[in-house]
Amino acid sequence: MIRIRCVEDSLSMSVSGSIWGSVWVEISDRVFPEWCWNDMVVALMCEFRQLAEDLRSPPVPRRRVRFFDGPVWVDIAPGSHRGIRVTLGGAGVTGFSVDNVAEEEFISAVRLASEELLRALENRGWMDEVDVRRLRALHGR
């Protein structure tokens, strides 16, 4: 089971308009990079949404989504059988890999997380911010 978590109560906007908040990945009963990792949550979710779109067109791409705070990332590559290999790693964190994650499971996890984030952003009246507009376009909303 894979899930991308965003905490609505943690969202804040910087003077520059970047939206920060707690965001992390849960996969195979593990948390990455850590519980309540603080990052530019909307910009990061845009990267995940683009990756999810790229997964819809075979072959599975080799892609890296970098978190914006700290040198940590999520790598996607073809799995050894069916599905994808998800590798989570970076400097100063304990990395790990999970093989044969169903592409549709990953895509669904990203879709659900972006839907929840967009609802939270709408509740705050932040739908016209640059990164939010990009996320809305990627989400088809």
C-alpha positions as CSV (number, residue, x, y, z in Angstrom):
1,M,0.0,0.0,0.0
2,I,1.3,3.4,-1.0
3,R,0.0,6.8,0.2
4,I,1.2,10.3,0.0
5,R,0.3,12.3,3.1
6,C,-0.3,16.0,3.4
7,V,-1.4,17.7,6.6
8,E,-4.0,20.4,5.9
9,D,-3.4,22.2,9.3
10,S,0.3,22.5,8.5
11,L,-0.2,24.6,5.3
12,S,1.3,28.1,5.2
13,M,2.3,30.5,2.5
14,S,5.6,32.3,2.4
15,V,6.0,35.9,1.3
16,S,7.1,34.7,-2.1
17,G,3.9,32.7,-2.5
18,S,5.4,29.2,-2.0
19,I,3.1,26.9,-0.1
20,W,4.8,24.9,2.6
21,G,3.4,22.0,4.7
22,S,3.9,18.6,6.1
23,V,4.2,15.9,3.3
24,W,5.6,12.4,3.3
25,V,5.2,9.1,1.5
26,E,4.0,5.9,3.3
27,I,4.8,2.6,1.6
28,S,5.1,-0.9,2.9
29,D,4.5,0.3,6.5
30,R,7.4,2.7,6.2
31,V,7.5,6.5,6.2
32,F,9.7,8.6,3.9
33,P,11.6,10.9,4.3
34,E,10.1,11.2,7.8
35,W,6.7,11.8,9.4
36,C,5.6,15.4,9.0
37,W,8.5,16.3,6.6
38,N,8.1,20.1,5.9
39,D,8.4,21.0,2.2
40,M,7.0,23.0,-0.6
41,V,4.0,20.7,-0.7
42,V,2.2,22.1,-3.8
43,A,5.3,22.2,-6.0
44,L,6.2,18.7,-4.9
45,M,2.7,17.4,-5.6
46,C,2.9,18.9,-9.1
47,E,6.0,16.8,-9.7
48,F,4.2,13.7,-8.5
49,R,1.2,14.5,-10.7
50,Q,3.5,14.8,-13.7
51,L,5.1,11.5,-12.9
52,A,1.7,9.8,-12.6
53,E,0.7,11.2,-16.0
54,D,4.0,9.8,-17.5
55,L,3.2,6.4,-16.0
56,R,0.0,6.2,-18.1
57,S,2.0,5.9,-21.4
58,P,4.3,2.8,-21.6
59,P,7.1,2.1,-21.2
60,V,7.6,2.9,-17.5
61,P,9.9,5.9,-17.4
62,R,12.9,6.1,-15.1
63,R,12.2,9.3,-13.2
64,R,13.3,11.0,-10.0
65,V,11.0,13.3,-8.0
66,R,13.2,15.4,-5.7
67,F,11.8,16.9,-2.5
68,F,12.6,20.6,-2.4
69,D,13.9,20.7,1.2
70,G,16.9,18.5,1.5
71,P,18.6,16.1,-0.8
72,V,15.9,13.4,-0.7
73,W,14.0,11.8,-3.6
74,V,11.7,9.2,-4.9
75,D,12.9,7.2,-7.9
76,I,10.6,5.3,-10.3
77,A,11.8,2.5,-12.6
78,P,10.4,-0.6,-14.3
79,G,9.9,-3.4,-11.8
80,S,11.6,-6.8,-12.0
81,H,8.3,-8.5,-13.1
82,R,5.1,-6.4,-13.5
83,G,4.7,-3.0,-12.0
84,I,7.2,-0.4,-10.9
85,R,10.2,-0.2,-8.6
86,V,9.9,2.7,-6.1
87,T,13.2,3.7,-4.5
88,L,13.2,6.3,-1.7
89,G,16.6,7.7,-0.8
90,G,18.8,10.7,-0.1
91,A,21.5,12.1,2.0
92,G,21.0,11.7,5.8
93,V,18.0,9.4,5.6
94,T,17.6,5.7,5.5
95,G,16.5,4.8,2.0
96,F,14.7,1.7,0.8
97,S,13.1,0.1,-2.3
98,V,9.8,-1.6,-3.0
99,D,9.6,-3.7,-6.1
100,N,6.5,-4.4,-8.2
101,V,4.2,-1.6,-7.0
102,A,1.2,-1.6,-9.3
103,E,1.3,1.4,-11.5
104,E,-2.4,2.1,-11.0
105,E,-1.8,2.0,-7.2
106,F,0.8,4.6,-7.5
107,I,-1.3,6.8,-9.8
108,S,-4.3,6.4,-7.5
109,A,-2.2,7.5,-4.5
110,V,-1.0,10.6,-6.3
111,R,-4.5,11.4,-7.5
112,L,-6.0,11.0,-4.0
113,A,-3.3,13.2,-2.4
114,S,-3.7,15.9,-5.0
115,E,-7.5,15.9,-4.6
116,E,-7.2,16.3,-0.8
117,L,-4.5,19.0,-1.1
118,L,-6.6,20.9,-3.7
119,R,-9.6,20.9,-1.3
120,A,-7.4,22.2,1.5
121,L,-6.1,25.0,-0.7
122,E,-9.6,25.9,-1.9
123,N,-10.7,26.1,1.8
124,R,-7.9,28.7,2.3
125,G,-8.8,30.7,-0.9
126,W,-5.4,30.0,-2.5
127,M,-6.6,28.6,-5.8
128,D,-5.0,31.4,-7.9
129,E,-1.5,30.9,-6.7
130,V,1.0,29.9,-9.5
131,D,1.8,26.4,-8.2
132,V,-1.8,25.8,-7.4
133,R,-2.9,26.7,-10.9
134,R,-0.3,24.3,-12.2
135,L,-1.5,21.5,-9.9
136,R,-5.1,22.2,-11.0
137,A,-4.1,21.9,-14.6
138,L,-2.3,18.6,-14.0
139,H,-5.2,17.3,-12.1
140,G,-7.7,18.3,-14.8
141,R,-9.6,20.7,-12.5
